[in-house]
Amino acid sequence: MAFSPGDHVLVEAESTDRAVRRGVVEEVVRDDPHPRYRIRWDDGHESIYTPAAGALKRDEPAGRSA
């Protein structure tokens, strides 16, 4: 699944010790087949994220319903 700037995303941790991370795609650094995204996370940090297959999912922003 490809994402675009402005998309709200979430990453569910495989470990039960970690909480779900939510953020907004700020930039597509590299497209498929090996995408990389610059994501601004809800805690205020930004990082370049290279998702494993199925690790990054689309999320609805708070206050919006599908």
C-alpha positions as CSV (number, residue, x, y, z in Angstrom):
1,M,0.0,0.0,0.0
2,A,1.4,3.4,-1.0
3,F,1.0,6.5,1.1
4,S,1.0,10.2,0.2
5,P,1.8,13.4,2.2
6,G,-0.9,14.2,4.6
7,D,-2.0,10.5,5.1
8,H,-2.5,9.5,8.8
9,V,-0.8,6.3,9.5
10,L,-0.2,3.8,12.4
11,V,2.4,1.2,13.2
12,E,1.4,-1.6,15.5
13,A,4.3,-3.0,17.4
14,E,5.0,-6.7,17.4
15,S,6.0,-6.5,21.1
16,T,3.3,-6.1,23.7
17,D,5.7,-3.7,25.6
18,R,5.3,-1.0,22.9
19,A,2.3,1.1,22.2
20,V,0.9,1.7,18.7
21,R,2.6,4.7,17.0
22,R,0.5,7.2,15.1
23,G,1.7,9.9,12.7
24,V,1.3,11.8,9.5
25,V,3.3,11.3,6.3
26,E,5.2,14.5,5.6
27,E,7.1,13.4,2.6
28,V,7.5,10.4,0.3
29,V,11.3,10.0,0.2
30,R,11.3,7.0,-2.1
31,D,8.4,5.2,-3.9
32,D,7.7,1.5,-4.4
33,P,9.0,-1.1,-4.6
34,H,11.0,-0.1,-1.4
35,P,9.2,2.9,-0.1
36,R,10.5,5.3,2.5
37,Y,8.5,8.0,4.2
38,R,9.3,11.0,6.4
39,I,6.7,10.7,9.2
40,R,5.9,13.2,12.0
41,W,4.8,11.1,14.9
42,D,2.2,12.2,17.4
43,D,4.9,12.6,20.1
44,G,6.4,15.4,17.9
45,H,9.4,13.5,16.6
46,E,10.1,12.9,12.9
47,S,11.8,10.0,11.3
48,I,12.5,8.3,8.0
49,Y,10.5,5.1,8.1
50,T,11.0,2.1,5.8
51,P,8.0,-0.2,6.5
52,A,8.2,-3.9,6.5
53,A,5.4,-5.6,4.5
54,G,2.1,-4.7,6.1
55,A,3.6,-2.8,9.1
56,L,2.3,0.6,8.1
57,K,-1.4,1.1,8.0
58,R,-3.7,3.9,7.1
59,D,-5.4,5.5,10.1
60,E,-8.3,7.9,10.4
61,P,-7.4,11.1,12.2
62,A,-9.1,11.7,15.6
63,G,-12.6,13.2,15.3
64,R,-13.3,11.8,11.8
65,S,-15.3,8.7,11.1
66,A,-15.2,6.5,8.0
